[in-house]
Amino acid sequence: MVVENHSRSLLGMLSPSVKEKVLALASLREVAAGETIFREGDASTYVFTIDSGRVSLTLSSPPKGSRTLMTLGPGELFSWSAMVEPYRETCTVRAFENSRIVQIPADKLIALCRSDHEVGFEIYRAMAMVLASRVRALQMQWADVFATA
């Protein structure tokens, strides 16, 4: 499988041997602009990274409707929920434009992490780094929302 090399991505943070093991589980999927990849609350069964294109993450707020949290591009991770109980999607993801995504079955990835601790360490460490950067980005958004002039 040919996957673009994005150095700041989940796959780009992995050592070559771990990346090879992870990609052995993966498949590529083409998604059309506007296509819903999954909905908030769905069972989370895959971990995804974006090979090309962009996707948007939206969160529903019943009184206010749906709000786009962020748009992700090549190399970025989404659906990390597949690796953490209760294994439910925390937002809705749609292709913002025609995109190619790498999908990794979470059950197989979790099994690999449990059986090969080097893989487990690298995967969960890389995911923690991605999530920490997302939390920081959301903090900056909220700081802008609540800033007083």
N, C-alpha and C positions, 0 to 999 in steps of 0.2 A: 504494500500500500504506500502510495506517495502522499506524504503530508508535508505541507509547507513548514519550514523551520522558523518558529517565532520564539526568539530567545527569552522573552518575558512571559511566556505562556506556561501553563501547567506542564505540557510536554517538554517545553524548552528548559524547564528547571530540573528535569530528571537526568540522571546519568545515562549514557548511551545504552548500557545493558538493561536498565530498568525501563527506559523508553521502549526498547525493542520488545520486552515482555508485555508491556501494556498495549502496544500497537498490535500485537498478535491477537488480542481479544477484540479489537476495534473493527468497525466498518464505516465506510463513508456513506453519507446520505445527502442527496440534493433536496433543497427546499426552495419553493417558489416564494417570491415577494408576497407578503400578506398571509402566508400559511402559518397556522397555529401549530407549534411544535408540541406544546402541552399547556394545560390550564392549571391555574392555582388550585391546590387541593387534590389533584390527580396523584395516583400512586407514582412514585419516582423510581424508575427502573433503569435509567441510563445516566451516565455522566457524559457531558458533551463538551467539546471544544470546537471553536470555529476555525475551519481551514481557510475559507474565503467568504466574503460577504459580511453582513451585519444582522444582528437580531436585537429586538427590544424586549426589555423586561418590564412588565406592568403589574401593578398591585391594585386590587379592587378595594374600594372603601365605599360601602353601601350608601352612605348619604351623599357622597361626592362623585361616585362613579370610579372609573379606572384612571390611574395615573402612571405615566411612564417613569420608572425609577432611573433607568439608564439604558444606553444602547451600547452593545458590545461588538467588537470587531475581531479580525483575524488573530488567532492564538488564544483568545480569552475563553475561560471556563464558565459553564453554566450547568445547572442541575446538580450542584454539589449535594443537594438533599438526598440523593440516591445513596450516599455513603454514610448517612447519619439518621438514626431513628428519630421520628416515626416513619421515615421514607415517604414523605409527602412533599409535593412541589409547593414552594412558598410564594410563587408568582406565576403569571402567564407569560410565555415566551412565544413571540411571533418573528418570522423572518421579516426584517425591515427591507431587505432587497434579496434578490436571488442569492442563495448561499449554499456552501458546501460545509457540512458539519461532520465531525468525527464523533461517532457514538460508541460508547464502551459499556457493555452490560454490567450493571453495578454488582449483581450477584457474583459474577465471575471475577470482577476486580476485587471485591471484598475477600473472596476466597483466596485469591493470589496474595493479597496483603497479609492474610492470616498465615498462609503457608510459607511465605518468603518475607521475613521481617525487614530485609533491606528494602524491598519494594514497598512494604507497608509504611516504613519510616519516611521514605522519599515522597510517597503519594500524599500522606497526611500532612507532612511538613509543607509541601508545595501548596496544598489546598489551604492550609492555615495562612500562608503568606498571601494568597489571592484574596481570601476572605478579609484579612486584616486591611488590605488596600481598599477593598470595597467599603468596609465600615468607615474608613477614613474619608473616602469620597462622599459617602452619605452624610458624614458629620459636616463636611464642608458645605454641602447643599443646604443642610438644616441651618447652619450658621448664617448663610445668605438669606434664608427665608425669615429668620428671626432677628436679623441685624437691625439695629435702630440707627437712623441717620442723624 
